[in-house]
């Protein structure tokens, strides 16, 4: 039922843009005990330098179907404006309404630079830098019990992204770093219900201090295998965590389908989480 509701919300989100030139993308994962996550967006290119990308994202922690206590939704809008062939301005904002004891809102702004079209074997390089702020509010402890007072946290962060093509190889990298947490102390029994790791569809829990990830894929006419690896650190506890993913993308005209697996903390048996991913993408 929750997955059905996620699809309905995504359709309602993109209907106003259905006649635009753009791209419709859907991705999802399923894991243990009914865990599922869904992400979808519609990229609307207005053909005048402006691009708008509304997102709908959702995940369910457990197999609860009868209420909202185990699921969280997030709504996001990204936009960009092409100043010229070399520079692009970007902005984004998201809203996560109160659910499962958590609430958040965030925004960022930045720029992307395309230094050249081709240099030797390198083609279409891009470097993006963004700065933003996320505001979190937690109403429950790690066991789901109500806190005596909500825990507020404000996160100021930087995000750096780079990508290029090397012959048939596509290379991407991302690094995000929290510059400052307003509250430097994290209560031992408090976490946050939504954290993203670059190039991963699954949602994890916690306050992320920093994360770095790389993704590599090899393009052919019909099949594109890919793999990614990420390292990240939590602000409220010590130790470095690891995530890896691998899969295959099948291209057919303007449509592509993907399937793969995502594994978090593969070297720690007690903390290991495995998710199976699927995605679909259509160009208009």
Backbone as CSV, one residue per row, in Angstrom:
resi,resn,N_x,N_y,N_z,CA_x,CA_y,CA_z,C_x,C_y,C_z
1,UNK,0.824,-1.201,0.000,0.000,0.000,0.000,0.859,1.252,0.000
2,UNK,1.929,1.270,0.815,2.770,2.452,0.864,3.480,2.681,-0.469
3,UNK,3.929,1.590,-1.106,4.578,1.731,-2.407,3.591,2.279,-3.435
4,UNK,2.344,1.840,-3.356,1.316,2.350,-4.259,1.119,3.840,-4.050
5,UNK,1.064,4.270,-2.794,0.903,5.696,-2.495,2.076,6.513,-3.010
6,UNK,3.284,5.941,-2.947,4.465,6.636,-3.448,4.354,6.873,-4.950
7,UNK,3.886,5.864,-5.684,3.710,6.030,-7.126,2.666,7.099,-7.433
8,UNK,1.566,7.116,-6.688,0.519,8.112,-6.917,1.050,9.517,-6.676
9,UNK,1.818,9.689,-5.598,2.380,11.005,-5.298,3.321,11.468,-6.395
10,UNK,4.125,10.546,-6.933,5.049,10.904,-8.006,4.288,11.325,-9.260
11,UNK,3.210,10.604,-9.589,2.419,10.959,-10.765,1.800,12.341,-10.613
12,UNK,1.261,12.628,-9.428,0.679,13.943,-9.186,1.713,15.037,-9.275
13,UNK,2.933,14.722,-8.862,4.011,15.705,-8.881,4.421,16.073,-10.296
14,UNK,4.458,15.101,-11.204,4.992,15.373,-12.541,3.916,15.725,-13.559
15,UNK,2.643,15.532,-13.234,1.587,15.800,-14.225,1.639,17.208,-14.802
16,UNK,1.878,18.262,-13.995,1.924,19.602,-14.590,3.029,19.774,-15.620
17,UNK,4.048,18.899,-15.582,5.171,19.033,-16.507,5.144,17.972,-17.600
18,UNK,4.030,17.264,-17.729,4.006,16.094,-18.608,4.278,16.435,-20.061
19,UNK,3.979,17.664,-20.476,4.173,18.045,-21.875,5.505,18.729,-22.119
20,UNK,6.343,18.854,-21.091,7.644,19.495,-21.252,8.637,18.507,-21.863
21,UNK,9.719,19.068,-22.421,10.839,18.221,-22.825,11.629,17.882,-21.577
22,UNK,11.943,16.626,-21.363,12.681,16.305,-20.153,12.921,14.827,-19.996
23,UNK,12.990,14.417,-18.728,13.363,13.055,-18.398,12.612,12.634,-17.140
24,UNK,12.035,11.459,-17.184,11.353,10.883,-16.034,12.186,9.726,-15.508
25,UNK,12.459,9.743,-14.206,13.324,8.716,-13.626,12.695,8.171,-12.355
26,UNK,12.811,6.879,-12.169,12.330,6.199,-10.975,13.404,5.225,-10.508
27,UNK,13.622,5.160,-9.199,14.529,4.164,-8.638,13.992,3.711,-7.292
28,UNK,14.270,2.491,-6.938,13.794,1.953,-5.676,14.663,0.808,-5.201
29,UNK,14.590,0.552,-3.896,15.303,-0.585,-3.306,14.369,-1.309,-2.347
30,UNK,14.634,-2.581,-2.147,13.935,-3.385,-1.162,14.958,-4.155,-0.350
31,UNK,14.666,-4.300,0.947,15.621,-4.978,1.809,14.931,-5.796,2.878
32,UNK,15.628,-5.988,3.979,15.162,-6.858,5.046,13.958,-6.266,5.771
33,UNK,13.096,-7.148,6.285,11.956,-6.795,7.129,11.041,-5.757,6.490
34,UNK,10.875,-5.837,5.191,9.952,-4.947,4.523,10.498,-3.574,4.207
35,UNK,11.793,-3.333,4.419,12.366,-2.027,4.101,12.217,-1.756,2.606
36,UNK,11.818,-0.532,2.277,11.773,-0.124,0.879,11.998,1.374,0.798
37,UNK,12.595,1.808,-0.301,12.818,3.226,-0.561,12.511,3.494,-2.026
38,UNK,11.884,4.618,-2.279,11.494,5.010,-3.633,11.959,6.434,-3.877
39,UNK,12.565,6.670,-5.021,12.966,8.016,-5.429,12.538,8.233,-6.871
40,UNK,11.946,9.381,-7.126,11.530,9.692,-8.481,11.665,11.177,-8.760
41,UNK,11.951,11.504,-10.004,12.022,12.913,-10.371,11.632,13.080,-11.841
42,UNK,11.240,14.308,-12.167,10.979,14.679,-13.552,11.844,15.888,-13.878
43,UNK,12.706,15.756,-14.866,13.597,16.843,-15.276,12.947,17.586,-16.434
44,UNK,12.506,18.810,-16.164,11.818,19.617,-17.171,12.776,20.667,-17.716
45,UNK,13.158,20.524,-18.979,14.053,21.469,-19.647,13.197,22.458,-20.436
46,UNK,13.200,23.731,-20.005,12.359,24.735,-20.653,12.982,25.305,-21.914
47,UNK,14.176,24.854,-22.264,14.837,25.235,-23.515,15.177,26.724,-23.592
48,UNK,15.267,27.396,-22.440,15.692,28.794,-22.407,16.781,29.022,-21.370
49,UNK,17.468,27.945,-21.037,18.512,28.015,-20.020,18.070,27.542,-18.661
50,UNK,16.756,27.461,-18.421,16.234,27.030,-17.132,15.878,25.541,-17.160
51,UNK,16.210,24.862,-16.074,15.837,23.466,-15.885,15.259,23.331,-14.471
52,UNK,14.095,22.678,-14.368,13.461,22.444,-13.077,13.302,20.940,-12.873
53,UNK,13.621,20.489,-11.661,13.573,19.060,-11.375,12.839,18.826,-10.057
54,UNK,11.532,18.558,-10.090,10.820,18.185,-8.869,11.086,16.722,-8.519
55,UNK,11.268,16.465,-7.220,11.543,15.118,-6.724,10.467,14.695,-5.729
56,UNK,10.212,13.401,-5.689,9.488,12.796,-4.573,10.303,11.609,-4.092
57,UNK,10.538,11.539,-2.762,11.343,10.471,-2.180,10.622,9.915,-0.963
58,UNK,10.742,8.628,-0.763,9.992,7.961,0.299,10.770,6.730,0.754
59,UNK,10.672,6.414,2.046,11.171,5.116,2.476,10.414,4.622,3.700
60,UNK,10.364,3.308,3.827,9.711,2.645,4.936,10.744,1.804,5.666
61,UNK,10.867,2.023,6.977,11.889,1.317,7.745,11.522,-0.145,7.982
62,UNK,10.230,-0.424,8.245,9.812,-1.778,8.586,8.663,-2.188,7.692
63,UNK,7.998,-3.287,8.059,6.905,-3.788,7.245,5.547,-3.275,7.707
64,UNK,5.508,-2.168,8.443,4.240,-1.610,8.907,3.448,-1.074,7.711
65,UNK,2.217,-1.535,7.585,1.378,-1.107,6.468,0.172,-0.294,6.941
66,UNK,-0.124,-0.320,8.236,-1.394,0.208,8.694,-1.360,1.665,9.109
67,UNK,-0.197,2.286,9.218,-0.139,3.709,9.560,1.153,4.300,9.030
68,UNK,1.404,5.574,9.407,2.558,6.285,8.887,3.786,6.155,9.793
69,UNK,3.688,5.390,10.880,4.735,5.413,11.887,6.078,4.904,11.386
70,UNK,6.073,4.075,10.337,7.344,3.557,9.863,7.813,4.154,8.556
71,UNK,7.135,5.175,8.029,7.487,5.696,6.716,7.688,7.204,6.747
72,UNK,8.540,7.690,5.849,8.881,9.105,5.758,8.883,9.509,4.289
73,UNK,8.340,10.674,3.984,8.369,11.228,2.634,9.176,12.516,2.621
74,UNK,9.772,12.806,1.484,10.534,14.047,1.315,10.233,14.606,-0.072
75,UNK,10.007,15.923,-0.137,9.693,16.614,-1.384,10.815,17.610,-1.669
76,UNK,11.295,17.608,-2.895,12.459,18.441,-3.223,12.285,19.069,-4.600
77,UNK,12.831,20.265,-4.744,12.835,20.937,-6.042,14.244,21.435,-6.325
78,UNK,14.792,21.029,-7.465,16.088,21.516,-7.930,15.873,22.397,-9.154
79,UNK,16.734,23.368,-9.325,16.660,24.227,-10.503,18.064,24.641,-10.918
80,UNK,18.205,24.986,-12.174,19.498,25.452,-12.684,19.261,26.445,-13.810
81,UNK,20.256,27.283,-14.015,20.194,28.256,-15.107,21.550,28.315,-15.779
82,UNK,21.575,28.154,-17.088,22.821,28.144,-17.853,23.206,29.568,-18.244
83,UNK,24.250,30.084,-17.584,24.724,31.431,-17.902,25.343,31.485,-19.284
84,UNK,26.182,30.497,-19.582,26.825,30.366,-20.882,27.276,28.929,-21.041
85,UNK,28.117,28.652,-22.012,28.549,27.278,-22.262,29.428,26.728,-21.145
86,UNK,30.000,27.600,-20.316,30.949,27.168,-19.298,30.379,27.140,-17.886
87,UNK,29.363,27.978,-17.586,28.916,28.154,-16.209,27.417,27.911,-16.080
88,UNK,27.079,27.273,-14.947,25.695,26.952,-14.633,25.444,27.292,-13.169
89,UNK,24.352,27.988,-12.874,23.947,28.276,-11.498,22.932,27.234,-11.052
90,UNK,23.056,26.756,-9.809,22.175,25.704,-9.303,21.591,26.102,-7.954
91,UNK,20.419,25.554,-7.651,19.772,25.774,-6.360,18.831,24.607,-6.099
92,UNK,18.584,24.330,-4.819,17.688,23.237,-4.452,17.138,23.490,-3.054
93,UNK,15.964,22.933,-2.798,15.354,23.011,-1.475,14.509,21.757,-1.266
94,UNK,14.413,21.286,-0.019,13.572,20.133,0.277,12.762,20.381,1.545
95,UNK,11.668,19.651,1.642,10.803,19.689,2.816,10.449,18.268,3.200
96,UNK,10.676,17.943,4.456,10.328,16.631,4.991,9.312,16.834,6.111
97,UNK,8.020,16.633,5.826,7.005,16.846,6.863,7.163,15.855,8.011
98,UNK,6.620,16.211,9.160,6.762,15.380,10.356,6.202,13.982,10.122
99,UNK,7.044,12.972,10.349,6.638,11.570,10.216,7.649,10.718,10.963
100,UNK,7.174,9.671,11.619,8.030,8.739,12.355,8.886,9.450,13.400
101,UNK,8.459,10.644,13.828,9.187,11.364,14.866,10.267,12.290,14.364
102,UNK,10.275,12.597,13.050,11.325,13.443,12.483,10.714,14.490,11.554
103,UNK,11.417,15.615,11.430,11.021,16.663,10.495,12.269,17.397,10.042
104,UNK,12.272,17.912,8.800,13.458,18.609,8.303,13.100,19.522,7.148
105,UNK,13.937,20.522,6.939,13.868,21.398,5.783,15.298,21.797,5.437
106,UNK,15.598,21.991,4.162,16.961,22.328,3.775,17.013,23.026,2.439
107,UNK,18.134,23.654,2.171,18.321,24.380,0.914,19.806,24.476,0.611
108,UNK,20.147,24.666,-0.656,21.532,24.861,-1.060,21.576,25.668,-2.345
109,UNK,22.724,26.265,-2.626,22.955,27.015,-3.868,24.405,26.843,-4.256
110,UNK,24.665,26.854,-5.550,26.040,26.665,-5.993,26.205,26.952,-7.469
111,UNK,27.306,26.452,-8.014,27.621,26.670,-9.418,28.313,25.448,-9.983
112,UNK,28.205,25.258,-11.297,28.885,24.180,-11.998,29.705,24.777,-13.140
113,UNK,30.881,24.228,-13.325,31.824,24.740,-14.331,32.195,23.629,-15.290
114,UNK,32.084,23.935,-16.593,32.497,23.018,-17.654,33.704,23.638,-18.353
115,UNK,34.917,23.263,-17.980,36.111,23.964,-18.484,36.384,23.770,-19.974
116,UNK,36.013,22.611,-20.529,36.256,22.371,-21.956,35.388,21.199,-22.401
117,UNK,35.279,21.030,-23.710,34.503,19.918,-24.256,35.339,18.649,-24.344
118,UNK,36.560,18.780,-24.868,37.434,17.621,-25.006,38.884,18.032,-24.814
119,UNK,39.646,17.185,-24.111,41.082,17.381,-23.943,41.732,16.002,-23.916
120,UNK,42.338,15.610,-25.016,42.874,14.271,-25.114,41.751,13.243,-25.053
121,UNK,41.861,12.300,-24.132,40.830,11.294,-23.957,39.681,11.770,-23.068
122,UNK,39.871,12.870,-22.367,38.837,13.391,-21.474,37.781,14.159,-22.267
123,UNK,36.534,13.982,-21.856,35.432,14.629,-22.553,34.362,15.038,-21.543
124,UNK,33.793,16.217,-21.755,32.686,16.737,-20.947,32.979,16.744,-19.437
125,UNK,34.098,17.283,-18.999,34.339,17.370,-17.553,33.413,18.406,-16.922
126,UNK,33.089,18.195,-15.656,32.220,19.114,-14.931,32.635,19.133,-13.477
127,UNK,32.686,20.327,-12.899,32.996,20.496,-11.478,31.924,21.379,-10.861
128,UNK,31.292,20.896,-9.792,30.242,21.648,-9.121,30.562,21.848,-7.656
129,UNK,30.267,23.033,-7.147,30.474,23.367,-5.737,29.200,24.019,-5.207
130,UNK,28.703,23.539,-4.058,27.488,24.075,-3.465,27.657,24.227,-1.968
131,UNK,26.895,25.159,-1.398,26.848,25.353,0.035,25.386,25.423,0.450
132,UNK,25.079,24.879,1.621,23.688,24.878,2.050,23.537,24.670,3.534
133,UNK,22.284,24.582,3.941,21.969,24.406,5.356,20.731,23.525,5.490
134,UNK,20.795,22.578,6.435,19.669,21.710,6.750,19.260,21.935,8.199
135,UNK,17.960,21.963,8.447,17.428,22.153,9.801,16.615,20.919,10.168
136,UNK,17.054,20.232,11.218,16.433,18.990,11.641,15.709,19.170,12.974
137,UNK,14.668,18.360,13.177,13.992,18.304,14.465,13.618,16.846,14.732
138,UNK,14.049,16.341,15.892,13.790,14.961,16.289,12.888,14.947,17.511
139,UNK,11.798,14.177,17.445,10.824,14.120,18.538,10.902,12.827,19.343
140,UNK,11.642,11.838,18.845,11.688,10.529,19.489,13.127,10.090,19.688
141,UNK,13.325,9.139,20.617,14.654,8.572,20.797,14.835,7.405,19.839
142,UNK,15.954,6.715,19.947,16.264,5.643,19.012,15.305,4.462,19.117
143,UNK,14.603,4.365,20.254,13.639,3.288,20.448,12.223,3.695,20.040
144,UNK,12.066,4.950,19.577,10.754,5.410,19.165,9.932,6.036,20.259
145,UNK,10.501,6.216,21.453,9.782,6.839,22.556,9.867,8.358,22.449
146,UNK,8.802,9.057,22.827,8.770,10.515,22.754,9.806,11.135,23.677
147,UNK,10.525,12.148,23.144,11.474,12.897,23.967,10.715,13.911,24.823
148,UNK,11.302,14.274,25.959,10.679,15.286,26.815,10.625,16.636,26.115
149,UNK,11.602,16.901,25.233,11.619,18.116,24.415,12.292,17.775,23.097
150,UNK,11.804,18.299,21.964,12.418,17.980,20.665,13.887,18.393,20.615
151,UNK,14.677,17.593,19.884,16.086,17.929,19.678,16.217,18.669,18.360
152,UNK,16.765,19.895,18.415,16.947,20.721,17.219,18.410,20.645,16.777
153,UNK,18.610,20.604,15.466,19.969,20.637,14.938,19.973,21.419,13.624
154,UNK,20.983,22.260,13.470,21.182,23.023,12.239,22.534,22.644,11.670
155,UNK,22.544,22.225,10.423,23.747,21.726,9.765,24.104,22.636,8.598
156,UNK,25.317,23.176,8.607,25.831,23.965,7.482,26.873,23.118,6.758
157,UNK,26.738,22.960,5.453,27.574,21.986,4.756,28.045,22.507,3.404
158,UNK,29.044,21.810,2.869,29.562,22.057,1.522,29.492,20.752,0.740
159,UNK,29.259,20.874,-0.565,29.162,19.717,-1.443,29.976,19.980,-2.701
160,UNK,30.866,19.049,-3.035,31.688,19.143,-4.240,31.418,17.914,-5.100
161,UNK,31.149,18.130,-6.378,30.873,17.040,-7.305,31.708,17.213,-8.571
162,UNK,32.155,16.096,-9.134,32.946,16.134,-10.359,32.587,14.927,-11.214
163,UNK,32.666,15.120,-12.530,32.427,14.003,-13.433,33.121,14.268,-14.764
164,UNK,33.408,13.190,-15.475,34.014,13.297,-16.794,33.820,11.982,-17.529
165,UNK,34.111,11.996,-18.826,34.083,10.792,-19.646,35.502,10.503,-20.128
166,UNK,35.895,9.249,-20.030,37.206,8.809,-20.486,36.983,7.649,-21.440
167,UNK,37.004,7.954,-22.756,36.628,6.969,-23.774,35.207,6.473,-23.454
168,UNK,35.028,5.163,-23.238,33.697,4.630,-22.938,33.394,4.625,-21.437
169,UNK,34.307,5.119,-20.629,34.116,5.128,-19.178,33.471,6.435,-18.725
170,UNK,32.509,6.338,-17.823,31.927,7.494,-17.157,32.393,7.490,-15.703
171,UNK,32.984,8.577,-15.272,33.538,8.679,-13.924,32.844,9.804,-13.171
172,UNK,32.413,9.516,-11.951,31.762,10.513,-11.108,32.322,10.421,-9.694
173,UNK,32.369,11.566,-9.025,32.824,11.610,-7.633,32.051,12.684,-6.896
174,UNK,31.840,12.475,-5.603,31.129,13.450,-4.777,31.731,13.452,-3.383
175,UNK,31.790,14.636,-2.785,32.290,14.790,-1.417,31.429,15.814,-0.703
176,UNK,30.881,15.443,0.427,30.093,16.368,1.221,30.661,16.433,2.630
177,UNK,30.664,17.633,3.186,31.309,17.854,4.472,30.494,18.856,5.281
178,UNK,30.192,18.496,6.510,29.506,19.430,7.402,30.529,20.420,7.937
179,UNK,30.312,21.697,7.656,31.206,22.748,8.146,30.972,23.006,9.624
180,UNK,29.686,22.982,9.999,29.357,23.238,11.396,28.001,22.649,11.754
181,UNK,27.942,22.017,12.926,26.682,21.689,13.564,26.434,22.728,14.653
182,UNK,25.235,23.318,14.654,24.949,24.355,15.641,25.052,23.805,17.056
183,UNK,24.517,22.595,17.271,24.626,21.925,18.566,25.738,20.895,18.472
184,UNK,26.848,21.165,19.122,28.002,20.274,19.010,27.812,18.985,19.803
185,UNK,26.903,18.992,20.754,26.633,17.795,21.542,25.423,17.054,21.001
186,UNK,25.594,15.752,20.816,24.512,14.894,20.351,24.111,13.963,21.495
187,UNK,22.871,14.025,21.966,22.437,13.093,23.007,22.635,11.650,22.555
188,UNK,23.006,10.788,23.492,23.336,9.405,23.155,22.135,8.647,22.606
189,UNK,20.930,9.018,22.989,19.748,8.266,22.579,18.993,8.923,21.430
190,UNK,19.629,9.884,20.732,18.951,10.626,19.674,19.699,10.458,18.354
191,UNK,18.957,10.261,17.281,19.528,10.207,15.938,18.576,10.955,15.002
192,UNK,18.796,10.828,13.692,17.851,11.394,12.747,17.473,10.324,11.736
193,UNK,16.243,10.383,11.233,15.685,9.300,10.441,16.000,9.305,8.968
194,UNK,16.774,10.302,8.480,17.030,10.345,7.026,18.434,10.874,6.779
195,UNK,19.258,10.066,6.126,20.589,10.492,5.701,20.878,9.863,4.346
196,UNK,21.435,10.657,3.438,21.762,10.199,2.090,23.262,10.005,1.934
197,UNK,23.632,8.972,1.197,25.016,8.736,0.805,25.077,8.849,-0.715
198,UNK,26.037,9.585,-1.278,26.088,9.767,-2.734,26.060,8.451,-3.500
199,UNK,25.273,8.418,-4.584,25.144,7.301,-5.518,24.439,6.088,-4.920
200,UNK,23.767,6.262,-3.777,22.996,5.191,-3.165,21.524,5.574,-3.132
201,UNK,20.653,4.619,-3.404,19.213,4.860,-3.339,18.677,4.679,-1.928
202,UNK,19.204,3.717,-1.193,18.727,3.437,0.157,18.988,4.621,1.083
203,UNK,18.107,4.800,2.066,18.225,5.842,3.070,18.725,5.208,4.363
204,UNK,19.655,5.863,5.041,20.142,5.375,6.320,19.785,6.386,7.406
205,UNK,20.091,6.054,8.658,19.745,6.903,9.778,21.003,7.444,10.453
206,UNK,20.935,8.707,10.899,22.049,9.306,11.617,22.362,10.700,11.101
207,UNK,23.272,11.382,11.793,23.802,12.668,11.355,25.157,12.396,10.706
208,UNK,25.285,12.679,9.419,26.512,12.389,8.681,27.464,13.584,8.778
209,UNK,28.674,13.342,9.264,29.676,14.408,9.356,30.323,14.680,8.009
210,UNK,30.664,13.617,7.292,31.244,13.762,5.957,31.071,12.455,5.197
211,UNK,31.086,12.568,3.873,30.943,11.394,3.011,31.647,11.657,1.697
212,UNK,32.308,10.637,1.171,32.978,10.717,-0.123,32.659,9.442,-0.899
213,UNK,32.380,9.583,-2.192,32.006,8.421,-2.985,32.445,8.605,-4.421
214,UNK,32.684,7.482,-5.101,33.016,7.486,-6.519,32.136,6.459,-7.221
215,UNK,31.827,6.742,-8.479,31.022,5.830,-9.293,31.668,5.705,-10.664
216,UNK,31.751,4.486,-11.164,32.348,4.233,-12.463,31.419,3.334,-13.259
217,UNK,31.270,3.648,-14.553,30.448,2.817,-15.427,31.106,2.739,-16.795
218,UNK,30.780,1.697,-17.526,31.365,1.479,-18.857,30.237,1.385,-19.873
219,UNK,30.186,2.335,-20.801,29.105,2.428,-21.766,29.340,1.545,-22.989
220,UNK,28.299,0.794,-23.354,28.247,0.113,-24.643,26.925,0.497,-25.304
221,UNK,26.635,-0.040,-26.456,25.418,0.344,-27.157,24.157,-0.029,-26.389
222,UNK,24.195,-1.162,-25.677,22.980,-1.639,-25.023,23.142,-1.859,-23.526
223,UNK,24.354,-2.196,-23.064,24.544,-2.562,-21.659,25.612,-1.677,-21.031
224,UNK,25.332,-1.201,-19.833,26.284,-0.362,-19.096,26.436,-0.897,-17.672
225,UNK,27.469,-1.671,-17.383,27.712,-2.080,-15.992,28.257,-0.906,-15.187
226,UNK,27.963,-0.889,-13.883,28.424,0.207,-13.033,28.772,-0.320,-11.651
227,UNK,29.561,0.464,-10.930,29.918,0.142,-9.544,30.241,1.440,-8.828
228,UNK,29.990,1.483,-7.531,30.309,2.663,-6.738,30.727,2.237,-5.344
229,UNK,31.477,3.099,-4.697,31.914,2.854,-3.322,31.915,4.184,-2.591
230,UNK,31.506,4.156,-1.332,31.470,5.375,-0.533,31.980,5.123,0.879
231,UNK,32.600,6.157,1.452,33.046,6.120,2.848,32.419,7.314,3.554
232,UNK,31.930,7.092,4.776,31.275,8.182,5.487,31.476,8.023,6.996
233,UNK,31.322,9.148,7.690,31.482,9.191,9.144,30.257,9.833,9.770
234,UNK,29.827,9.273,10.892,28.717,9.844,11.638,29.233,10.890,12.620
235,UNK,28.423,11.933,12.820,28.813,12.978,13.763,28.633,12.526,15.201
236,UNK,27.645,11.652,15.456,27.334,11.303,16.837,28.037,10.046,17.321
237,UNK,28.847,9.405,16.458,29.614,8.251,16.930,30.873,8.106,16.078
238,UNK,31.868,7.439,16.613,33.162,7.321,15.950,33.164,6.137,14.993
239,UNK,34.161,6.136,14.116,34.304,5.035,13.179,33.842,5.387,11.784
240,UNK,34.529,4.834,10.799,34.202,5.064,9.395,33.369,3.915,8.864
241,UNK,32.311,4.244,8.144,31.442,3.237,7.547,31.665,3.200,6.040
242,UNK,31.244,2.104,5.414,31.478,1.874,3.995,30.182,1.450,3.320
243,UNK,30.008,1.880,2.073,28.877,1.418,1.260,29.389,1.091,-0.135
244,UNK,28.830,0.055,-0.740,29.216,-0.330,-2.095,27.958,-0.702,-2.875
245,UNK,28.024,-0.537,-4.176,26.918,-0.962,-5.027,27.462,-1.387,-6.376
246,UNK,26.701,-2.219,-7.057,27.077,-2.674,-8.392,25.814,-3.129,-9.103
247,UNK,25.820,-2.997,-10.421,24.647,-3.413,-11.176,24.855,-3.260,-12.664
248,UNK,23.764,-3.366,-13.393,23.790,-3.327,-14.847,22.643,-2.459,-15.348
249,UNK,22.945,-1.644,-16.340,21.926,-0.805,-16.969,21.754,-1.252,-18.414
250,UNK,20.497,-1.420,-18.824,20.185,-1.842,-20.184,19.511,-0.670,-20.904
251,UNK,20.086,-0.270,-22.029,19.579,0.860,-22.793,18.788,0.366,-24.004
252,UNK,17.619,0.971,-24.189,16.775,0.609,-25.332,16.088,1.877,-25.811
253,UNK,16.641,2.484,-26.858,16.101,3.735,-27.357,16.186,4.835,-26.316
254,UNK,15.057,5.462,-26.022,15.003,6.515,-25.021,14.731,5.991,-23.615
255,UNK,14.687,4.681,-23.466,14.375,4.065,-22.183,15.568,3.250,-21.696
256,UNK,15.785,3.268,-20.390,16.820,2.433,-19.796,16.291,1.813,-18.507
257,UNK,16.711,0.590,-18.252,16.331,-0.143,-17.046,17.596,-0.602,-16.339
258,UNK,17.565,-0.582,-15.010,18.748,-0.971,-14.234,18.345,-1.918,-13.110
259,UNK,19.284,-2.752,-12.741,19.117,-3.631,-11.587,20.456,-3.828,-10.914
260,UNK,20.448,-3.891,-9.576,21.719,-4.047,-8.878,21.518,-4.340,-7.412
261,UNK,22.594,-4.190,-6.661,22.577,-4.454,-5.226,23.355,-3.353,-4.520
262,UNK,22.897,-2.957,-3.343,23.579,-1.978,-2.503,23.847,-2.614,-1.149
263,UNK,25.082,-2.480,-0.675,25.464,-3.069,0.609,26.103,-1.988,1.474
264,UNK,25.604,-1.834,2.698,26.154,-0.886,3.650,26.926,-1.642,4.732
265,UNK,28.120,-1.146,5.037,29.022,-1.736,6.036,29.226,-3.229,5.783
266,UNK,29.724,-3.589,4.610,29.863,-5.014,4.263,30.852,-5.777,5.141
267,UNK,31.789,-5.059,5.777,32.802,-5.741,6.575,32.377,-5.941,8.028
268,UNK,31.206,-5.407,8.406,30.729,-5.550,9.778,29.464,-6.396,9.765
269,UNK,29.613,-7.644,10.155,28.504,-8.594,10.047,27.263,-8.115,10.784
270,UNK,27.442,-7.548,11.976,26.295,-7.141,12.789,25.556,-5.953,12.196
271,UNK,26.271,-5.087,11.490,25.664,-3.870,10.943,25.337,-3.964,9.460
272,UNK,25.677,-5.064,8.817,25.535,-5.164,7.365,24.068,-5.086,6.954
273,UNK,23.819,-4.293,5.909,22.476,-4.177,5.343,22.591,-4.287,3.831
274,UNK,21.756,-5.127,3.246,21.793,-5.386,1.808,20.448,-5.023,1.193
275,UNK,20.504,-4.290,0.081,19.287,-3.864,-0.607,19.408,-4.203,-2.087
276,UNK,18.295,-4.592,-2.679,18.255,-4.877,-4.107,17.558,-3.714,-4.812
277,UNK,18.192,-3.197,-5.840,17.729,-1.964,-6.461,17.230,-2.209,-7.881
278,UNK,16.246,-1.377,-8.267,15.752,-1.332,-9.648,15.542,0.129,-10.009
279,UNK,15.667,0.450,-11.270,15.419,1.814,-11.709,14.982,1.810,-13.167
280,UNK,14.291,2.873,-13.546,13.832,3.042,-14.917,13.934,4.523,-15.269
281,UNK,14.276,4.802,-16.519,14.468,6.188,-16.965,13.947,6.328,-18.391
282,UNK,13.178,7.397,-18.619,12.598,7.633,-19.942,12.862,9.089,-20.325
283,UNK,13.370,9.295,-21.538,13.578,10.637,-22.071,12.394,11.025,-22.956
284,UNK,11.966,12.287,-22.829,10.861,12.792,-23.644,11.396,13.785,-24.669
